[in-house]
Amino acid sequence: MNPPAANQTAARLRLRITAAAETIVRSGHPWLFADSIHEINRVGQVGEFAVIYDRKDKFLAIGLFDPDSPIRVRILHAGKPQTIDSAWWKSRLEKALAIRRDLFDAQTAGCRLIHGESDGWPGLVLDKYDTTLVLKIYTAAWLPRLDEILALFREKIPSERIVLRLSRNIQPIAEEQFQRRDGQMLFGSPPEVPVIFLENGIRFEVDVLRGQKTGFFLDQRENRAEVEKLARGRRVLNAFSFSGGFSVYAARGCAKSVTDLDISAHALESAKRNFALNQNFPGVANCRHEIVQADCFEWLDKTSDKFDLIVLDPPSLAKRAAEREGAVHAYEKLNSLGIEKLSRDGILVAGSCSAHVSAAEFFDAVRRAALKSGRKFSEMKTLQHPPDHPAMFKEAQYLKVIYLKFA
């Protein structure tokens, strides 16, 4: 894959970085921040290759340059020099696909094919929903290269369509400089109805054009399956329910009732449709499904209802590092509220997707909430990233879920 055409004749963009940053890059970390650069030979263009040299003027790494991002270079390769061309990219894609080739059977048609930096594609995610691919990019550095990577994806991954999703912060430059927009079709025709895909035999709809992230939270697949195993005969509360993924699994697992709690009317309507899609399962057909539109913190604080299994899986409570301490306190408060609503022998499933809160910090916050409740409890298990969402460096380790059972 060649540099963008505008830079074909320009001198290669060369960077030198601080001693501390050299150590970080050598350790395999995929981000180089702007304040780590102390020398650059010229003004860099978005999406071009930036070559990083060490203090002895030896090659250190190469990556994609983004002049408007605090993460100035997304590193593609570090170590000995390599030629990054079409064959190199093809090999990298084939490696990511091979990791996932035997993970799922015919009952699951939704998975992550490329998980950003952890698969060697920094700032880029590719999700598969049956025959629809959704490409989400988080750095403008990919915008000049979209045609090239699109051709590669079409060659290697059979699909009916490819949808482009853009992180909010890069949407203006995508529109103004590259005529790309969020929800644009890169290949194929727009779906006439929401895309339907299978996950462990359950049918889910996904809004690939406007939904959160790429439209569905594929990373919670394993935890949804765990909830199904635990749900039999229980009254289940799915707080921050989004489109009801945990709820449909719980119902198929023969839950007595399921309550979807979310502040978004749009999400709750999707949850209703997902229940309707799975009426072929006796558990779903026989399960009482209730909908509550409310702020989850406020509703949990006020309700007198009790449940036998509660899923607390909020959106990220720490969007930036400065919010970490407040998020830890919020997780403790949220789980305290949930524990108060658990009946005897009740199960709490508490999740976090905040990358700025470590697994240890989150698990400890939930355990503190459990201890403060004064109830006897046992820790059943903790889970983190599923195999199609590998987390190969610290900042990628966002997902953590803990299961507690209370007497």
C-alpha positions in Angstrom: 0.0 0.0 0.0 1.6 3.2 -1.2 1.6 6.6 0.6 -1.1 9.0 -0.6 -0.5 10.4 -4.1 0.2 14.0 -2.9 3.3 12.8 -1.1 4.8 10.5 -3.8 7.6 12.9 -4.7 8.1 14.5 -1.2 11.0 13.6 1.0 10.0 10.8 3.4 8.6 12.1 6.6 11.2 11.6 9.3 10.7 11.9 13.0 13.0 11.8 16.1 11.4 11.3 19.5 12.3 11.5 23.1 14.3 8.9 24.9 11.3 7.8 26.9 9.2 7.5 23.8 11.9 5.3 22.2 11.6 2.9 25.1 7.8 2.8 24.7 7.9 2.2 21.0 10.5 -0.6 21.4 8.2 -2.2 23.9 5.6 -2.6 21.2 3.2 0.2 22.1 1.3 1.3 19.0 0.8 5.0 19.8 3.2 7.9 19.5 1.9 11.1 21.0 2.6 14.6 19.6 4.5 15.7 22.7 7.0 12.9 22.3 8.3 14.2 19.0 11.3 16.6 19.2 12.3 16.7 15.6 10.4 16.5 12.3 11.9 17.2 8.8 8.8 18.8 7.3 5.1 19.4 7.7 3.4 16.0 7.6 0.2 15.2 5.6 -2.7 13.2 7.0 -2.3 9.5 6.2 1.3 9.4 5.0 3.9 7.1 6.4 6.1 8.6 9.1 9.4 6.9 9.7 10.7 7.1 13.3 14.5 7.1 13.9 16.3 6.6 17.2 19.0 8.8 18.7 21.7 6.9 16.7 19.8 7.6 13.4 18.7 4.0 13.1 15.3 2.9 12.0 12.9 2.4 14.9 9.4 2.2 13.5 7.0 3.3 10.8 3.3 4.4 11.1 0.4 6.5 9.8 0.7 10.2 10.5 -2.2 12.3 11.7 -1.3 16.0 12.2 -4.5 16.9 14.0 -4.6 14.1 16.6 -2.8 13.9 20.0 -1.8 10.4 18.8 0.4 11.8 16.1 1.6 8.4 14.7 -0.3 5.1 14.8 2.6 2.6 14.6 2.3 -0.2 12.0 5.7 -1.8 12.4 8.7 -1.5 14.8 12.0 -3.3 14.7 13.9 -4.0 11.5 12.9 -2.0 8.3 10.2 -3.6 6.2 8.6 -2.6 2.9 4.9 -1.8 3.5 3.2 -2.6 0.2 0.1 -4.4 -1.0 1.6 -7.8 -0.1 2.5 -6.6 3.4 -1.1 -5.4 4.0 -2.6 -8.6 2.5 -0.5 -10.7 4.8 -1.6 -8.7 7.8 -5.3 -9.0 6.9 -4.9 -12.8 6.3 -3.4 -13.1 9.8 -6.3 -11.4 11.4 -8.8 -13.5 9.5 -6.9 -16.7 10.3 -7.2 -16.0 14.1 -11.0 -16.0 13.8 -11.5 -18.8 11.2 -12.4 -21.5 13.7 -13.9 -19.5 16.5 -17.6 -19.7 15.4 -19.9 -22.2 13.9 -22.8 -21.6 11.5 -25.0 -20.4 14.4 -23.0 -17.2 14.7 -22.7 -14.9 11.8 -21.6 -11.8 13.6 -18.0 -11.2 14.8 -15.1 -8.7 14.8 -12.7 -9.4 11.9 -10.2 -6.6 12.7 -9.7 -5.2 16.2 -7.6 -2.1 15.6 -4.1 -1.9 17.1 -4.3 -5.4 18.5 -4.6 -6.8 15.0 -2.0 -4.4 13.5 -4.6 -2.1 12.0 -4.3 0.9 14.4 -7.5 3.1 14.6 -9.5 0.7 12.4 -12.2 -1.8 13.3 -14.0 -4.2 10.9 -17.2 -6.0 12.0 -19.1 -8.6 10.1 -22.9 -9.0 10.4 -23.9 -11.9 8.2 -23.1 -10.6 4.7 -22.7 -6.9 5.7 -19.3 -5.5 6.7 -19.0 -2.4 8.9 -15.7 -0.5 8.8 -15.2 2.0 11.7 -12.2 4.3 11.6 -11.0 6.4 14.5 -8.2 8.3 12.9 -8.2 10.5 9.8 -5.0 8.8 8.7 -7.0 6.1 7.1 -9.1 8.4 4.9 -6.6 8.7 2.0 -6.3 4.9 2.0 -9.9 3.9 1.9 -10.0 2.9 -1.7 -6.9 0.7 -1.3 -8.1 -1.1 1.8 -11.6 -1.4 0.4 -10.2 -3.3 -2.6 -8.3 -5.6 -0.2 -11.3 -6.3 1.9 -13.5 -7.1 -1.1 -10.8 -9.5 -2.4 -10.4 -11.4 0.9 -13.9 -11.2 2.6 -17.1 -12.1 0.7 -19.8 -9.6 1.4 -22.9 -7.9 -0.1 -22.0 -4.4 1.2 -19.5 -2.5 3.2 -20.6 0.4 5.4 -18.3 3.2 6.6 -18.7 4.5 10.1 -16.6 7.4 11.3 -15.6 8.5 14.8 -17.3 11.8 15.6 -14.0 13.7 15.8 -12.9 13.0 12.3 -16.3 13.5 10.5 -15.6 17.2 9.6 -12.3 16.4 7.8 -13.8 13.3 6.2 -16.6 15.4 4.7 -14.6 18.4 3.7 -11.4 16.9 2.4 -12.3 13.4 1.3 -16.1 13.5 0.6 -16.7 10.7 3.1 -19.5 10.6 5.6 -20.7 8.5 8.5 -23.0 5.8 7.3 -21.8 6.0 3.7 -21.9 2.8 1.5 -18.5 2.0 0.3 -19.7 -1.0 -1.6 -23.1 -2.5 -2.4 -26.6 -1.0 -1.8 -28.0 0.2 1.5 -30.0 -2.3 3.5 -33.8 -1.7 3.0 -34.5 -3.0 6.6 -32.2 -3.4 9.6 -29.6 -6.1 9.0 -30.4 -9.3 10.8 -27.6 -11.6 11.9 -27.3 -14.8 14.0 -25.5 -15.0 17.3 -25.5 -18.5 18.9 -28.7 -19.1 17.0 -30.4 -16.0 18.2 -31.5 -13.4 15.7 -30.7 -9.8 16.3 -31.3 -6.7 14.3 -28.4 -4.2 13.9 -28.6 -0.6 12.7 -25.3 -0.5 10.7 -25.9 3.0 9.4 -26.6 5.0 12.6 -26.3 2.6 15.6 -23.7 3.0 18.3 -20.2 1.9 17.4 -20.8 -0.4 14.4 -24.4 -1.1 15.5 -24.2 -3.9 18.1 -21.9 -4.8 21.0 -20.4 -8.0 19.7 -17.8 -8.0 22.6 -20.5 -9.1 25.1 -21.3 -12.3 23.2 -19.7 -14.6 25.8 -21.3 -12.8 28.7 -24.7 -13.0 27.1 -24.3 -16.8 26.8 -23.3 -16.9 30.5 -26.5 -15.0 31.5 -28.6 -17.5 29.5 -27.1 -20.4 31.6 -28.0 -18.5 34.9 -31.4 -17.2 34.0 -33.8 -20.2 34.4 -36.7 -19.4 36.6 -35.3 -16.0 37.6 -36.7 -12.5 37.4 -34.1 -10.6 35.3 -33.3 -6.9 35.1 -31.2 -5.8 32.2 -30.1 -2.2 33.1 -28.6 0.0 30.3 -30.2 -2.6 28.1 -29.6 -1.0 24.7 -31.3 -3.3 22.2 -31.9 -6.1 24.7 -29.1 -8.6 23.9 -28.8 -9.9 27.4 -32.5 -10.0 27.8 -33.2 -12.3 24.7 -30.5 -14.7 25.9 -32.0 -14.7 29.4 -35.5 -15.4 28.0 -34.2 -18.2 25.9 -32.7 -19.6 29.1 -36.2 -19.8 30.5 -36.2 -16.7 32.7 -39.4 -16.1 34.5 -39.5 -12.4 33.4 -37.1 -9.9 31.9 -37.2 -6.1 32.3 -35.3 -3.9 29.9 -34.3 -0.6 31.5 -32.8 2.2 29.4 -33.1 5.9 29.0 -33.4 5.6 25.2 -36.8 5.0 23.7 -35.1 4.1 20.4 -33.0 1.4 22.0 -36.1 0.0 23.8 -38.0 -0.3 20.6 -35.2 -2.3 19.1 -35.3 -4.5 22.2 -39.0 -5.2 21.5 -38.2 -6.1 17.9 -35.4 -8.4 19.0 -37.8 -10.3 21.3 -40.3 -10.5 18.4 -37.6 -12.0 16.1 -37.0 -14.9 18.5 -40.5 -16.1 19.3 -39.6 -19.5 17.9 -37.8 -20.3 21.1 -40.2 -21.5 23.8 -38.4 -19.6 26.5 -38.7 -16.3 24.7 -42.3 -16.9 23.8 -43.2 -17.7 27.4 -41.2 -15.0 29.1 -42.9 -11.8 30.4 -41.0 -8.9 28.8 -41.3 -5.5 30.4 -39.9 -2.2 29.2 -38.9 0.7 31.4 -37.7 4.0 30.0 -35.7 5.8 32.7 -32.4 6.9 33.9 -30.9 3.7 35.4 -29.3 5.3 38.4 -32.5 7.2 39.4 -34.8 4.2 38.7 -32.7 1.8 40.8 -32.6 4.3 43.6 -36.4 4.7 43.7 -37.9 1.3 42.7 -39.0 -1.2 45.3 -38.9 -4.0 42.8 -36.7 -7.0 43.4 -34.9 -9.3 40.9 -33.1 -12.6 41.0 -30.5 -11.7 38.4 -29.4 -8.1 37.5 -27.1 -7.2 34.6 -25.4 -3.8 35.0 -23.5 -3.0 31.8 -23.4 0.8 31.5 -21.8 2.8 28.7 -18.3 4.0 29.5 -18.2 6.2 32.7 -14.7 7.5 32.0 -14.2 8.9 28.5 -10.8 10.4 29.5 -8.2 9.7 32.1 -9.2 12.7 34.2 -12.6 11.0 34.8 -11.1 7.8 36.1 -11.6 8.5 39.9 -15.1 9.7 39.5 -16.0 6.7 37.3 -14.7 4.3 40.0 -16.9 5.9 42.6 -19.9 5.8 40.1 -19.3 2.1 39.5 -19.4 1.4 43.3 -22.6 3.5 43.7 -24.3 1.8 40.7 -23.5 -1.7 41.9 -24.6 -0.8 45.5 -28.0 0.2 44.1 -28.2 -3.0 42.1 -27.3 -5.2 45.1 -30.1 -3.6 47.1 -32.6 -4.8 44.5 -31.3 -8.4 44.5 -33.5 -11.0 46.1 -32.1 -13.9 48.2 -29.7 -16.1 46.1 -29.6 -13.3 43.6 -26.9 -12.9 41.0 -25.2 -9.7 40.0 -23.5 -9.4 36.6 -21.5 -6.2 36.6 -19.7 -4.9 33.5 -17.4 -2.0 32.5 -16.2 -0.8 29.1 -14.2 2.1 30.5 -10.6 1.7 29.2 -9.4 4.3 31.7 -10.6 2.1 34.6 -8.5 -1.0 35.0 -9.9 -4.4 35.6 -8.5 -4.4 39.1 -10.0 -1.0 39.9 -13.4 -2.0 38.6 -13.5 -5.4 40.2 -12.5 -3.9 43.5 -15.2 -1.2 43.2 -17.8 -3.9 42.8 -16.4 -6.0 45.6 -16.5 -2.9 47.9 -20.1 -2.4 47.0 -20.8 -6.1 47.9 -19.0 -5.8 51.2 -20.8 -2.6 52.2 -24.1 -4.3 51.6 -23.5 -6.5 54.6 -24.8 -9.5 52.7 -22.9 -12.8 52.3 -21.7 -13.3 48.7 -19.5 -15.5 46.6 -17.5 -14.5 43.5 -18.5 -16.8 40.7 -16.1 -15.6 37.9 -14.6 -12.7 36.0 -14.4 -12.4 32.3 -12.6 -10.0 30.0 -12.0 -9.8 26.2 -13.5 -12.4 23.9 -11.1 -14.0 21.3 -12.2 -11.9 18.4 -11.5 -8.7 20.5 -7.9 -9.3 21.5 -6.3 -6.6 23.8 -2.6 -6.5 23.1 -1.7 -3.3 25.1 -2.9 -1.6 28.2 -5.2 1.0 26.6 -7.0 -1.7 24.6 -8.0 -3.5 27.8 -11.4 -2.0 28.3 -13.9 -4.8 28.9 -14.3 -6.6 32.2 -17.3 -8.4 33.8 -17.7 -9.8 37.3 -20.3 -12.3 38.5 -21.3 -12.3 42.2 -24.0 -14.4 44.0 -25.6 -13.1 47.1 -27.2 -15.1 50.0 
